[in-house]
Amino acid sequence: MNEFVSGAERRLETLRVDPEIGRRQVERVQRLRAGRDHEAAAGTIRGLKVAASGRDNVMLPILECVRAYCTLGEICGALREVFGEYEPATLF
């Protein structure tokens, strides 16, 4: 038995984010992508995939991607293409 159980029901407040914040962030990412060197960004993503496909340390290629203004989503997508996505084993 848990002696620290309270008899009163506790209501948690749900975090609500202003949709305007999301819209502004999308605009920022669009501006970033429009203003970067697309060839450099694509080249660093290719380099990351090559490093991840072998036994190389991926930290330096990730830093090169960041320096080329690749987004976190693009970097994670490249790694996901190479390594796949974790799926927990089912017991049944």
C-alpha positions in Angstrom: 0.0 0.0 0.0 1.3 3.5 -0.8 1.0 5.7 2.2 1.5 8.9 0.2 -1.7 8.6 -1.9 -3.8 11.7 -1.6 -7.6 11.5 -1.5 -8.0 14.7 -3.4 -8.0 14.5 -7.2 -5.4 16.9 -8.6 -6.1 18.6 -11.9 -3.1 19.3 -14.1 -3.0 22.4 -16.3 -2.4 21.6 -20.0 0.2 23.7 -21.7 -1.3 25.7 -24.5 1.1 27.2 -27.1 -0.1 30.2 -29.1 -0.4 29.1 -32.7 1.3 32.3 -33.8 4.5 31.1 -32.2 4.5 28.0 -34.5 3.7 30.1 -37.6 6.6 32.4 -36.8 9.0 29.5 -36.4 7.9 28.0 -39.7 8.6 31.3 -41.4 12.1 31.4 -39.8 12.9 28.0 -41.0 11.7 28.9 -44.5 13.9 32.0 -44.5 16.9 30.0 -43.3 16.5 27.4 -46.1 16.0 30.1 -48.7 19.1 32.0 -47.7 21.6 29.1 -47.4 23.9 27.6 -49.9 21.8 24.6 -51.1 24.7 22.8 -52.7 26.7 23.0 -49.5 23.8 21.9 -47.3 23.1 18.9 -49.6 26.8 18.0 -49.7 27.1 17.9 -46.0 24.0 15.8 -45.7 25.5 13.3 -48.2 28.7 13.3 -46.2 26.8 12.6 -43.0 25.1 9.6 -44.7 28.4 8.2 -45.9 29.9 8.5 -42.4 26.9 6.9 -40.8 26.9 4.1 -43.3 30.4 3.1 -42.3 32.3 3.0 -39.0 33.2 6.7 -39.0 32.4 9.1 -36.1 29.4 11.1 -37.2 30.1 14.1 -34.9 32.2 16.0 -37.3 29.8 15.5 -40.2 27.0 16.7 -38.0 28.9 19.8 -37.2 29.5 20.4 -40.9 25.8 20.1 -41.5 25.1 22.7 -38.8 27.7 25.0 -40.2 25.9 24.7 -43.6 22.6 25.6 -41.9 21.0 22.2 -42.2 18.0 21.9 -39.9 17.8 19.4 -37.1 15.0 17.7 -39.0 17.2 17.3 -42.1 20.1 15.9 -40.0 17.9 13.5 -38.1 16.2 12.4 -41.4 19.6 11.6 -42.9 20.5 9.5 -39.8 17.1 7.8 -39.9 17.6 6.9 -43.6 20.9 5.1 -42.6 20.0 3.6 -39.2 16.2 3.3 -39.5 13.9 4.0 -36.6 13.6 2.2 -33.3 10.6 0.0 -33.0 10.1 -1.8 -29.7 9.8 -5.6 -29.9 6.3 -6.9 -29.4 5.8 -9.6 -26.8 2.9 -11.3 -28.5 
